[in-house]
Amino acid sequence: MGVVLFIDTQTLILIIIAFIVLVIWGPSKIPQLARSLGQSIREFKRGAAENEPEPELIEVARKLGIDPTGKTRDELLTEINNRLSQQKATVTVKSTVDPKVLEIAERLGIDTRGKSEEELIKEINWRLSNK
């Protein structure tokens, strides 16, 4: 009777692959292959780490009212840029519209972001005529 080896399928597959690699490239090339594989893994990890947001970016996002949890660096940058452009548009509109018109519109509950003075006056008139 022979000795029965209990080797699971995965281990057997790894042994077969190792044997094929040894036959194809020979023992002198295996260290080079291992080194190349290690460098590839290192590059992959470095690339994955680059996509994580920096602490400063997370802090800026929180100050702007953006929840940074689970978001990549690029997603956070996009949201921050969108939020800043919205705020810039609001500031621009407020600086070009008569302050009295803005005050009346805000008292009536009209959203003034991105609207010209003419649009605000039309909406004020509409609101007042429908009360």
C-alpha positions as CSV (number, residue, x, y, z in Angstrom):
1,M,0.0,0.0,0.0
2,G,1.2,3.4,-0.8
3,V,1.1,6.6,1.2
4,V,-2.0,8.7,0.6
5,L,-1.4,12.4,0.5
6,F,-4.2,14.7,1.4
7,I,-3.6,17.8,-0.7
8,D,-6.4,20.1,-1.5
9,T,-7.0,21.2,-5.1
10,Q,-5.7,24.8,-4.6
11,T,-2.4,23.6,-3.2
12,L,-2.1,21.1,-6.1
13,I,-2.8,23.8,-8.6
14,L,-0.1,26.1,-7.1
15,I,2.5,23.2,-7.2
16,I,1.7,22.6,-10.8
17,I,2.0,26.3,-11.7
18,A,5.3,26.5,-9.8
19,F,6.6,23.5,-11.7
20,I,5.6,24.9,-15.1
21,V,7.2,28.3,-14.2
22,L,10.4,26.5,-13.2
23,V,10.4,24.5,-16.5
24,I,9.7,27.4,-18.8
25,W,12.0,30.1,-17.3
26,G,14.5,28.0,-15.4
27,P,15.9,28.6,-11.9
28,S,18.0,31.6,-12.9
29,K,15.0,33.7,-14.1
30,I,12.8,33.1,-11.1
31,P,14.4,35.8,-8.8
32,Q,14.0,38.3,-11.6
33,L,10.3,37.4,-12.0
34,A,9.7,37.6,-8.2
35,R,11.4,41.1,-8.2
36,S,9.2,42.3,-11.0
37,L,6.1,41.0,-9.3
38,G,7.1,42.8,-6.1
39,Q,7.7,46.0,-8.0
40,S,4.3,45.7,-9.7
41,I,2.5,45.1,-6.4
42,R,4.3,48.1,-4.8
43,E,3.3,50.4,-7.8
44,F,-0.3,49.2,-7.5
45,K,-0.4,50.0,-3.8
46,R,1.2,53.4,-4.4
47,G,-1.4,54.2,-7.1
48,A,-4.3,53.1,-4.8
49,A,-2.9,55.3,-2.0
50,E,-2.7,58.3,-4.3
51,N,-6.5,58.2,-4.8
52,E,-7.2,58.6,-1.1
53,P,-7.9,62.1,0.0
54,E,-5.4,64.1,2.0
55,P,-6.3,65.2,5.5
56,E,-6.3,68.9,4.4
57,L,-8.8,68.0,1.6
58,I,-11.0,66.3,4.1
59,E,-10.9,69.3,6.4
60,V,-11.8,71.7,3.6
61,A,-14.7,69.4,2.5
62,R,-16.1,69.3,6.1
63,K,-15.8,73.1,6.4
64,L,-17.9,73.4,3.2
65,G,-20.5,71.0,4.6
66,I,-19.5,68.0,2.5
67,D,-19.4,64.5,4.0
68,P,-16.0,63.0,2.9
69,T,-16.6,59.4,4.1
70,G,-16.1,56.8,1.4
71,K,-15.2,59.3,-1.3
72,T,-12.1,59.2,-3.4
73,R,-9.8,62.2,-3.8
74,D,-11.2,63.0,-7.3
75,E,-14.8,62.8,-6.0
76,L,-14.1,65.1,-3.2
77,L,-12.3,67.6,-5.4
78,T,-15.3,67.6,-7.8
79,E,-17.7,68.3,-5.0
80,I,-15.5,71.0,-3.5
81,N,-15.2,72.7,-6.9
82,N,-19.0,72.5,-7.4
83,R,-19.7,74.0,-3.9
84,L,-17.2,76.8,-4.4
85,S,-18.6,77.7,-7.8
86,Q,-22.1,77.8,-6.3
87,Q,-20.9,80.1,-3.6
88,K,-19.0,82.3,-6.2
89,A,-22.2,82.5,-8.3
90,T,-24.2,83.6,-5.3
91,V,-21.6,86.3,-4.5
92,T,-21.5,87.5,-8.1
93,V,-25.3,87.7,-8.3
94,K,-25.6,89.6,-5.0
95,S,-22.9,92.1,-6.1
96,T,-24.7,92.9,-9.4
97,V,-28.3,93.0,-8.1
98,D,-29.7,96.0,-6.3
99,P,-29.5,95.2,-2.5
100,K,-33.2,96.4,-2.0
101,V,-34.3,93.8,-4.7
102,L,-32.3,91.1,-2.9
103,E,-33.8,92.0,0.5
104,I,-37.3,91.9,-0.8
105,A,-36.7,88.6,-2.6
106,E,-35.2,87.0,0.4
107,R,-38.1,88.2,2.6
108,L,-40.5,86.5,0.2
109,G,-38.5,83.3,0.4
110,I,-37.2,83.5,-3.2
111,D,-34.0,81.7,-4.0
112,T,-31.7,84.4,-5.3
113,R,-28.8,82.2,-6.4
114,G,-27.8,82.6,-10.0
115,K,-30.7,85.0,-10.9
116,S,-30.4,88.4,-12.5
117,E,-32.1,91.5,-11.1
118,E,-34.7,91.3,-13.9
119,E,-35.5,87.7,-13.0
120,L,-35.9,88.5,-9.4
121,I,-38.2,91.4,-10.0
122,K,-40.4,89.2,-12.2
123,E,-40.6,86.6,-9.5
124,I,-41.3,89.2,-6.8
125,N,-44.1,90.6,-8.9
126,W,-45.5,87.1,-9.5
127,R,-45.3,86.3,-5.8
128,L,-47.0,89.5,-4.8
129,S,-49.8,89.2,-7.4
130,N,-50.6,85.6,-6.3
131,K,-50.9,86.4,-2.5
